[in-house]
Amino acid sequence: MHDLDHALGTATAASSPVECYNEWDPLEEVIVGIVDNAHFPPWHVAVGAPLSAAQREIFQQRAGQPFPADQVAAARDELDQLAEILESMGVVVRRPEPRDHSASYGVPGWSSTGLYDAMPRDLLLVVGDEIIEAPMAWRSRYHSVSAFRPLLKDYFRRGARWTSAPKPELHDDLYVEDWTDQPDGEPFRSVITEYEPTFDAADFMRFGRDIFAQRSHVTNGMGIEWLRRHLGDDYRVHEVTLEDDHPMHIDASLVPLAPGKLLIQAERVPEVPSLLKDWEVRVAPTPVIPDSHPLYMTSKWINMNVLMIDEEHMLVEAQDVPMQRLAESWGITPVPCPFRNFNSFGGSFHCATTDVRRRGELRSYL
Ligand code: ARG
């Protein structure tokens, strides 16, 4: 191929290497995160907001320090096992390039160090044939996409549409400086303002033409509206209000497994959105993760953060027998993978991945 053709990508390619409309079509290519060099970010009001009181204390004490090396090693091993399982099932697995998250960076007005490259779900949103870099609200995630840029450039060269939402400034005015938890029973009070659009990709759940979104401590109204306008008339972006005390990422609350099959966290979803009223709903089983197991930045409901390989196969934590039984009782084959050490870092299979291509088409399922 001519150099220029190579640089511009195969504009004539019949299909894009990036194409995904929902959470369940047969998976063909996926990005699996890496946990190398994971660091606790500098302390900041926005970092604390989605965490529990105990987690906040640890984040304050260990700000700027690396995560424990033995836990990183154990999680790395589980990520490699996940990659192997996916490959053995015929899925192309891509990995980001490690980055140094201890290095300081900044813009006029603030500076930070980084977090990790473990959760591509948080920052890359694939809708149709487009891959979108999310405008993340945490200063420690300002350069999160860096580790994934080699992959994004490769997808672009091969014909993908590639976008970044407006790069946020992350100015002090984005944050509610004196933020405190809303009192029990009161409506959610976000740590971020409407200063500019921000969102994490993991606050969106794709159901074909319909996409459900939640406002959280990282996703604001402008962020949801930006995506709605960007996607245009082919998609309907619905904002849902869930009962999550510390919302950050919808994928441990409302998780579609296949057309007509919705998994929910019962307390966070006391009322299923009316658009999903024809779907069969099942409640996530009580997590089996013991209290002694470190969970630095997620609740135990990370047990429902499963990944569908297709409508009939679900990646599920190896020790999570109740979730495996739930899958079987619903006609889904559980594909177990040890992932509990990875869970410590704040996610499970859905968080740790970005499904780049699933074989299917744009359809309406509601
Ligand atoms: N906030 C959720 C919880 O604490 C965890 C969501 C993790 N999701 C993610 N994409 N990192 O239960």
Residues whose N, C-alpha, C, O or C-beta is under 5 A from the ligand:
A	BS01	LIG	M119 R121 D122 A202 H246 M248 H249 D251 A252 M297 T298 S299 W301 I302 G346 G347 C351
